[in-house]
Amino acid sequence: MFSFFKGNATSTTELQQKLASKPEILDVREKTEFAAGHIPGAKNNPLGKIASYKAKENQPVYVICQSGMRSRQAVKKLKAKGIDAINVKCGMSAWRGETRGGKL
C-alpha cells in the first residue's frame, strides 16, 4: 500500500538526529497548527498551497504534518514537480524534540 514511499520516508527520531546539519523542513499543517508548535527552523506552507512551494536546489526537503497523512500527499505532489521530498512518518504527534511556538 505504501510502497511508493520506500526510501522516501524517515522517522521523527531520524529527522531529529539530522537537525545539526540544518535540513530543510516543510510543515504542511495550517498556520494555526504551526503556530501552536513546530520544529525550530521549519517553514510553514499548508498543503492547500503546496503547488507554490519552491525548494532549494540539490537539497532534500523533509515534509511533516500532524500525523503523516497530509505530508504523504505533499510529498507525492512535490515529487511530481521534481523535488526530492521525504515524508516524516507519524508527524508532529510523534515528535519528541524541541518545538517553537505554543505547546502541542
N, C-alpha and C positions, 0 to 999 in steps of 0.2 A: 504494500500500500504506500509506503513512504520511500520506496527505492530510489526515486529521483533525487532524494536528498543525501544519498550515500556520499560521504566525503564533503558534503556541503552543509554540515551541521556541527555544532560544538555545544558543550555543556556550559553552564554558568561558571562552574569551577575552572574549566579550561580557559574561559574568557578572563576570569579574574587573574589567572596566572600570567596573562599577556598584557595586563594593564600598564606595566612598567614601560613597555615599548610603545605606548600611546596609540593603540589601534583605532581605526575609525569605527565608531559605534553609532548606529542609527536606531533610534527609538521610534517605532511607528504607532505608538499609542496617541490618543487625543491629547491636546495641550493641557487639559485639567489633570489627566492621569500623570503626565510627565512632570507637571509642577508638584504633584503630591510626593514625588520621589523618583530619582533617576540615577543612573551610573554617572559619576563625575566625568565630564568631557563628552558625554553622549550628545548627539544632535537630535532634535525632535523634528520629524516630518511624518505627520499622520498618514496612515495607509491610504486614505482617500485622495491624498495629494502626491502619492509616490511617483506618478508619471513625471513630475517636475524635478525630481531629485537628481542632482549632479554629484557623482563620486569623484574622489581624487584618482588620478591615473595610476595604474600599476600598484594598487593597494587594495587588499580585500576590505569589505565592509561587513561588520558584524551587526546583524539585524535582530532587534529584540522588541518584544511587546509584553503583555501581562502574562500570557500562558503559553505562547508559542504558535497560536493559530494565525494571528494577523501577520506575524513575522514570516511564517511559511509562505503566505500569499505574497507578501512583499518581495521575498527572495525570488519567487517564480517570476514576478514582473521585472525585477531588476536584472535577472539573468537574461531575460528576453531582450533587454537593452544592452547586453554585453558587459554588465557589471559583475565583478567577482564578489557575489553576495553569499554570506554564510549565516544560516539560521542559528539562533541561540535557543536551544531546546528548553522548554518549560518556562522561559521568560523570567520576568521580574518576580514572579511568585516563587521561583527557586533561588533567586539572587540572595546571597548571604554577605556580600561585601558592602563597602561604604556606599552611601547614597547622598545626593544633594536634594534639596527641596524638603517637603514635608515628610511625615512618616508614612510608610507603606502599611 
